[in-house]
């Protein structure tokens, strides 16, 4: 444990896939039978807002049918027992990290259980449906959208993420494809700052060559094993 004092962990769709949440890359660009361009871009929302709002309503409802897996709970254990600084950055919009016990989670791509008002730019917790155009709880305008970063939009809190990458001494990437930027470039940022870089993935990612070390297998197996090793049993 004394070897590392500041850890940044990046998680991607692979860690949630084992809980039953589909990934858009797993089916040739189809995401739960929808084209990504139709449901995960500003242009798709402009063309057919009903399709997009209905899609995210269904995704939010589906969270009730999935549970955190051992990878989520292992990271929560690491957060509790690690005495240094730890930041968990996730590309996932589900709440499985929080339900697994993690508290220090940065959702760089937003959250399914949050709504963004395009009129007043207020974010608010959201569990209901948006397809019926409910009013914003703050300004009362019927202009809510999913608080999710779509392709072509800037991920959240990038300044904080890069600042943390510059000072960490261990960077760990879990369940990512290594194909979607800016997250795919985090390993190079951390490595150039002197951090040890570890990949835990089902198979080599597109950026595997940038890591000092890679361990391959299901996240539910390799993540608990790594956490156990790091914490010393």
C-alpha positions, 0 to 999 in steps of 0.5 A: 500500500505504501507504494502508491499514494494517489490513484485515479481509476477509469471505468468503462462499459465493460464493468457494467456489462457484467451486470447486464447493461448493454454496450453500444460497441457490442453490436455493430453500432447498435445500442439496444437496437437503436443506431447510436447516431439516433439516440446519443447525439445532439443531432439525433435529439433535434431530429426526433426528441420523442425517440431520444427521451423515450429511449432514456426513459427506458434505460432509466427504468431498466436500472431497477433490474440490474445490480452491482457486480463484484467489480463494483463492490471491490472498488468500493472496498478499495475506496474505504480502505485506501489511505491515500487519495483516490478518484473514480472516474467513470464513463458510465451513466448508470448508478452501479458504482454508487449502489456498490458502495463508492462515494468518490465517483465522477461521472464524466458522461453524466448520469441517467438519474439526472435531468438537465434543463436546456433553458436554465441549465439546472441539473436535478435528480430525476426518476420520472419520465421525460417523454411527457415533457414535464416542467423543469423543477426550477424554472418550470419550462418544459425543456428537460433533456437527459443529463448525459453527454452525447457524442459531439459534446464535451465531457464533464469536469475535464479540468479536474480530471486532467489535474488529478491525472497529472498528480497521480502515481497509479492510473488504472483503466477498467473495462474500456475499449480505448477507442473513445476520446478524451478518455482513451488519452488518459493513460498517456496523460498519466504515464507522461506525468510519471504514473504507473499505468495498469489495464484491467480488461476483458481483452487488450484495448486499442490503447494497451501498448501505453500501459505498463501492465495489463491483466485480462479477464472478466472485471468481476474476477480481475478487479477483486483480485487486484484490489485484494493484492493491492490491499495486502489480503 
